[in-house]
Amino acid sequence: MHQHDTGCAHVAAPPIPAQPAGTPTERVATQGPPPYPGAPAVQGATPYPPNYPPAQYVAPQESRAYRFLMALWTKPSWLAPLAVLACIGAAFTYVLANDPTDARRDPLGPCAFKAATGLDCPGCGGTRMVWYLLHADLGQAARYHIVALVAVPVVAYLFVVWAAKRVAGLALPSLRIPGKFVAAYLTVWVVFSVLRNLPWEPFNYFFVT
């Protein structure tokens, strides 16, 4: 049985586009946009449109406790200096109430490092230095910790400058202490802590018994 021609024209199928060369990963790298805004341009990549939204950094939300502490520290302005003075006053009160120069044991007990090794630690003698300083005996204060005694007027003046500017807005002359000077002071403190433990004159004069 013969098939008759219906008279319909044959429609040619559309041509199949040529596949670009390279693996799928290479094709994405050469044709797709950069992985993030600001990334280096890739040859053949499609750039982002001008109105592409930039990446936004969302800061973590501050906790209530943090906001409360920051409010106490900044408002009112006199509260922070008053808190520092209260801490210093509490420390001085403890030293005056518990004479560190007598043979009676203090509530906080002896230095753990000295009790374990018999040697003076870098802070040994500091409490006695404060005791004699509060009693205006600079000679004995220097005998127990001369290095810490030297820093007392500097720290006191720095506190006054900070408190005056914070409370009253007064700009007192500030001390510009170079970092090299601070490093040298700390080095002297370490050397002093070693020399005072030597059993020879004049080093043993600074040993805290």
Secondary structure as UniProt FT lines:
FT   HELIX           24..31
FT   TURN            37..38
FT   TURN            43..44
FT   TURN            50..51
FT   HELIX           64..74
FT   TURN            77..78
FT   HELIX           79..97
FT   TURN            100..101
FT   TURN            107..108
FT   HELIX           112..117
FT   TURN            122..125
FT   HELIX           126..134
FT   TURN            135..136
FT   HELIX           138..167
FT   HELIX           179..195
FT   TURN            196..197
FT   TURN            201..202
FT   HELIX           203..206
//
